[in-house]
């Protein structure tokens, strides 16, 4: 009996980690698809006649639908469940990415630009509710003491997807062209769709393989067995929460820096630092890989700080240190002459930024609880508004060959984001029970 107990315990832990494996894979494939656009742009622009300003419009066509479907998408995911919501997200994102590759075969000029914008908008519609939907899954499958770590690990997944895009897409593009490279990014998501529908369930109680022992670990206290019913009162419980709005504004400011790496770093290395296409592919992945490691580290540090200092200061500590440090490193990257030193500074900057992801998302979990899908929808909507602002600024400055100014502008955004954390107090208004 004593020798069998550890085996049963390991078996009891297995299901929730497989579920999280699906969450991790969804984040990876989503960012592989969306980050590919910033890489293929090097070849797509001269072949299709699209300018750098117009490329910014295409980036914002994605961000427009992606941003404004965050909160509505979170409400829908809360209502229909993350299993169905995330599957729909993966399918639409993949269709939009494939359409981006296909459309130059059937149109040119203004019509092509409009079709590409529509395809990017479809990709944004698919990816908009993805992370709010997955947030509901993480909230249901893991106990509160692991929320920061799990969110940090999910960010590791998306960062690895973004890091994989430059070398993989650049390599395929060099051999077969930019359209084939985009099609290639659709393959992992297509496989994941089948596996997701087969294995993932919305809650531990709905999964036949979850044992009583695992359920007791996931739910040390009773939880709501069904999602909150949709009503305007439910909407205002989230939108009227002071901490939700402060976190969303702070996330907006931080995401100026985040989106530079997601959309522009490859072009920056080619145009400003004069690396070759393939070298830029590998070098652009270095900050993203470092950020992937730092995202999980930020989750561990946040969970540890909450355990030692309590929720109020536990959530604040990491961003209050890393956001000012990211501002300093961004300024170094803008001004240093050595291109490899610039890459190193950018890697440190992105690592610091990624360490704040877990505190932002776990703090939203803390104040919204069973409304985590809706709450993270507000958070991510704010964050991506920052991405939209940053896209306009960086597109204009880079088109004028003023990349140093594009980087330096992010310094103020990062410092302002850090300052807002002093106003966030997750213990001031306890989360209301569902």
VENHULIN-V791733 format. One record per backbone hydrogen bond with DSSP energy under -1.0 kcal/mol. NH is the residue of the N-H (numbers start at 1). CO is the residue of the C=O. E is the energy in kcal/mol with one decimal. If there is no record, write none. Layout:
nh=NH co=CO e=E
nh=NH co=CO e=E
This chain:
nh=5 co=1 e=-1.3
nh=8 co=4 e=-2.1
nh=9 co=5 e=-2.3
nh=10 co=6 e=-2.6
nh=11 co=7 e=-2.4
nh=12 co=8 e=-2.1
nh=13 co=9 e=-1.4
nh=18 co=14 e=-1.6
nh=19 co=15 e=-2.5
nh=20 co=16 e=-2.3
nh=21 co=17 e=-1.8
nh=22 co=18 e=-1.5
nh=23 co=19 e=-1.7
nh=24 co=20 e=-3.2
nh=25 co=21 e=-2.4
nh=26 co=22 e=-2.4
nh=27 co=23 e=-2.1
nh=28 co=24 e=-2.4
nh=29 co=25 e=-2.9
nh=30 co=26 e=-2.1
nh=31 co=27 e=-2.0
nh=32 co=28 e=-2.0
nh=33 co=29 e=-2.1
nh=34 co=30 e=-2.4
nh=35 co=31 e=-2.2
nh=40 co=36 e=-2.8
nh=41 co=37 e=-1.2
nh=42 co=39 e=-1.4
nh=43 co=40 e=-1.0
nh=44 co=40 e=-3.2
nh=45 co=41 e=-2.2
nh=47 co=43 e=-1.7
nh=48 co=44 e=-2.2
nh=49 co=45 e=-1.8
nh=55 co=51 e=-2.0
nh=56 co=52 e=-1.7
nh=57 co=53 e=-1.4
nh=58 co=54 e=-2.0
nh=59 co=55 e=-2.5
nh=60 co=56 e=-2.2
nh=61 co=57 e=-1.8
nh=62 co=58 e=-1.6
nh=63 co=59 e=-2.3
nh=64 co=60 e=-2.6
nh=65 co=61 e=-1.2
nh=66 co=62 e=-2.6
nh=67 co=63 e=-2.8
nh=68 co=64 e=-2.1
nh=69 co=65 e=-1.1
nh=70 co=67 e=-1.4
nh=73 co=69 e=-2.0
nh=74 co=70 e=-2.2
nh=75 co=71 e=-2.2
nh=76 co=72 e=-2.3
nh=77 co=73 e=-2.8
nh=78 co=74 e=-2.2
nh=79 co=75 e=-1.4
nh=80 co=76 e=-3.2
nh=81 co=77 e=-2.0
nh=85 co=81 e=-2.0
nh=86 co=82 e=-2.5
nh=87 co=83 e=-1.4
nh=88 co=84 e=-2.2
nh=89 co=85 e=-1.9
nh=90 co=86 e=-2.4
nh=91 co=87 e=-2.2
nh=92 co=88 e=-2.3
nh=93 co=89 e=-2.4
nh=94 co=90 e=-1.9
nh=95 co=91 e=-2.2
nh=96 co=92 e=-2.4
nh=97 co=93 e=-2.0
nh=98 co=94 e=-2.4
nh=99 co=95 e=-2.2
nh=100 co=96 e=-1.7
nh=101 co=97 e=-1.3
nh=102 co=98 e=-1.7
nh=103 co=99 e=-2.4
nh=105 co=102 e=-2.0
nh=106 co=103 e=-2.0
nh=107 co=103 e=-1.1
nh=113 co=109 e=-2.1
nh=114 co=110 e=-2.4
nh=115 co=111 e=-2.4
nh=116 co=112 e=-3.0
nh=117 co=113 e=-2.2
nh=118 co=114 e=-2.2
nh=119 co=115 e=-2.5
nh=120 co=116 e=-2.6
nh=121 co=117 e=-2.0
nh=122 co=118 e=-2.2
nh=123 co=119 e=-2.1
nh=124 co=120 e=-2.2
nh=125 co=121 e=-2.4
nh=126 co=122 e=-2.2
nh=127 co=123 e=-2.3
nh=128 co=124 e=-2.4
nh=133 co=129 e=-2.5
nh=134 co=130 e=-2.6
nh=135 co=131 e=-2.1
nh=136 co=132 e=-1.5
nh=137 co=133 e=-1.2
nh=138 co=134 e=-2.6
nh=139 co=135 e=-2.7
nh=140 co=136 e=-1.7
nh=141 co=137 e=-2.0
nh=142 co=138 e=-1.5
nh=146 co=143 e=-2.3
nh=147 co=144 e=-1.6
nh=150 co=146 e=-2.5
nh=151 co=147 e=-2.2
nh=152 co=148 e=-2.5
nh=153 co=149 e=-2.5
nh=154 co=150 e=-2.1
nh=155 co=151 e=-2.1
nh=156 co=152 e=-1.8
nh=157 co=153 e=-1.8
nh=158 co=154 e=-2.0
nh=159 co=155 e=-2.6
nh=160 co=156 e=-2.4
nh=161 co=157 e=-2.0
nh=162 co=158 e=-2.4
nh=163 co=159 e=-2.6
nh=164 co=160 e=-2.4
nh=165 co=161 e=-1.2
nh=168 co=164 e=-1.9
nh=169 co=165 e=-2.7
nh=170 co=166 e=-2.2
nh=171 co=167 e=-2.0
nh=172 co=168 e=-2.6
nh=173 co=169 e=-2.8
nh=174 co=170 e=-2.3
nh=175 co=171 e=-1.3
nh=176 co=172 e=-3.3
nh=177 co=173 e=-1.7
nh=181 co=177 e=-1.5
nh=182 co=178 e=-1.8
nh=183 co=179 e=-2.3
nh=184 co=180 e=-2.4
nh=185 co=181 e=-1.1
nh=186 co=183 e=-1.4
nh=187 co=184 e=-1.0
nh=190 co=186 e=-1.8
nh=191 co=187 e=-1.9
nh=192 co=188 e=-2.3
nh=193 co=189 e=-1.9
nh=195 co=191 e=-1.7
nh=196 co=192 e=-3.1
nh=197 co=193 e=-2.0
nh=198 co=194 e=-1.6
nh=199 co=195 e=-2.1
nh=200 co=196 e=-2.0
nh=207 co=204 e=-1.4
nh=210 co=207 e=-1.4
nh=215 co=211 e=-2.2
nh=216 co=212 e=-2.0
nh=217 co=213 e=-1.4
nh=218 co=214 e=-2.3
nh=219 co=215 e=-2.7
nh=235 co=231 e=-1.7
nh=236 co=232 e=-2.4
nh=237 co=233 e=-1.7
nh=238 co=234 e=-1.0
nh=239 co=235 e=-2.9
nh=240 co=236 e=-2.2
nh=241 co=238 e=-1.4
nh=245 co=241 e=-1.9
nh=246 co=242 e=-2.3
nh=247 co=243 e=-2.7
nh=248 co=244 e=-2.3
nh=249 co=245 e=-2.2
nh=250 co=246 e=-2.5
nh=251 co=247 e=-2.5
nh=252 co=248 e=-2.0
nh=253 co=249 e=-2.0
nh=254 co=250 e=-2.2
nh=255 co=251 e=-1.9
nh=258 co=254 e=-1.5
nh=259 co=255 e=-2.6
nh=261 co=257 e=-1.2
nh=262 co=258 e=-1.6
nh=263 co=259 e=-2.2
nh=264 co=260 e=-2.0
nh=265 co=260 e=-1.2
nh=268 co=264 e=-2.5
nh=269 co=265 e=-2.2
nh=270 co=266 e=-1.8
nh=271 co=267 e=-3.3
nh=272 co=268 e=-2.3
nh=273 co=268 e=-1.5
nh=275 co=269 e=-2.3
nh=280 co=276 e=-2.6
nh=281 co=277 e=-1.7
nh=282 co=278 e=-1.8
nh=283 co=279 e=-2.9
nh=284 co=280 e=-2.8
nh=289 co=285 e=-2.7
nh=290 co=286 e=-2.5
nh=291 co=287 e=-2.6
nh=292 co=288 e=-1.8
nh=293 co=289 e=-1.7
nh=294 co=290 e=-2.2
nh=295 co=291 e=-2.1
nh=296 co=292 e=-1.2
nh=297 co=293 e=-1.9
nh=298 co=294 e=-2.8
nh=299 co=295 e=-1.5
nh=300 co=296 e=-2.2
nh=301 co=297 e=-2.7
nh=302 co=298 e=-2.3
nh=303 co=299 e=-2.5
nh=304 co=300 e=-2.4
nh=305 co=301 e=-2.7
nh=306 co=302 e=-2.5
nh=307 co=303 e=-2.0
nh=308 co=304 e=-1.8
nh=309 co=305 e=-3.4
nh=310 co=306 e=-1.6
nh=314 co=310 e=-2.1
nh=315 co=311 e=-1.9
nh=317 co=313 e=-2.1
nh=320 co=316 e=-2.2
nh=321 co=317 e=-1.2
nh=322 co=318 e=-2.9
nh=323 co=319 e=-1.9
nh=325 co=321 e=-1.3
nh=326 co=322 e=-2.4
nh=327 co=323 e=-1.7
nh=328 co=324 e=-1.8
nh=329 co=325 e=-2.2
nh=330 co=326 e=-2.1
nh=331 co=327 e=-1.8
nh=332 co=328 e=-2.0
nh=333 co=329 e=-2.4
nh=334 co=330 e=-1.7
nh=335 co=331 e=-1.3
nh=336 co=332 e=-2.4
nh=342 co=338 e=-1.8
nh=343 co=339 e=-1.8
nh=344 co=340 e=-2.1
nh=345 co=341 e=-2.5
nh=346 co=342 e=-2.6
nh=347 co=343 e=-2.3
nh=348 co=344 e=-2.2
nh=349 co=345 e=-2.5
nh=350 co=346 e=-2.7
nh=351 co=347 e=-2.3
nh=352 co=348 e=-2.1
nh=353 co=349 e=-2.2
nh=354 co=350 e=-2.7
nh=355 co=351 e=-1.3
nh=356 co=353 e=-1.5
nh=357 co=354 e=-1.1
nh=360 co=356 e=-2.1
nh=361 co=357 e=-2.5
nh=362 co=358 e=-3.0
nh=363 co=359 e=-2.0
nh=364 co=360 e=-1.5
nh=365 co=361 e=-2.1
nh=366 co=362 e=-2.3
nh=367 co=363 e=-1.7
nh=368 co=364 e=-1.7
nh=369 co=365 e=-2.7
nh=371 co=368 e=-2.4
nh=372 co=369 e=-1.6
nh=375 co=371 e=-2.9
nh=376 co=372 e=-3.0
nh=377 co=373 e=-1.2
nh=378 co=374 e=-1.7
nh=379 co=375 e=-2.1
nh=380 co=376 e=-2.9
nh=381 co=377 e=-1.9
nh=382 co=378 e=-2.3
nh=383 co=379 e=-2.3
nh=384 co=380 e=-2.2
nh=385 co=381 e=-1.5
nh=386 co=382 e=-1.5
nh=387 co=383 e=-1.2
nh=388 co=384 e=-2.1
nh=389 co=385 e=-2.4
nh=390 co=386 e=-2.6
nh=391 co=387 e=-2.3
nh=392 co=388 e=-1.8
nh=393 co=389 e=-2.1
nh=394 co=390 e=-3.1
nh=395 co=391 e=-2.4
nh=396 co=392 e=-2.0
nh=397 co=393 e=-2.5
nh=398 co=394 e=-2.9
nh=399 co=395 e=-1.8
nh=400 co=396 e=-1.2
nh=401 co=398 e=-1.7
nh=402 co=397 e=-3.0
nh=406 co=402 e=-1.4
nh=407 co=403 e=-2.0
nh=408 co=404 e=-2.6
nh=409 co=405 e=-2.1
nh=410 co=407 e=-1.2
nh=411 co=408 e=-1.6
nh=414 co=410 e=-2.3
nh=415 co=411 e=-2.1
nh=416 co=412 e=-2.3
nh=417 co=413 e=-2.0
nh=418 co=414 e=-2.0
nh=419 co=415 e=-2.0
nh=420 co=416 e=-1.6
nh=422 co=419 e=-1.3
nh=423 co=420 e=-1.6
nh=428 co=425 e=-1.7
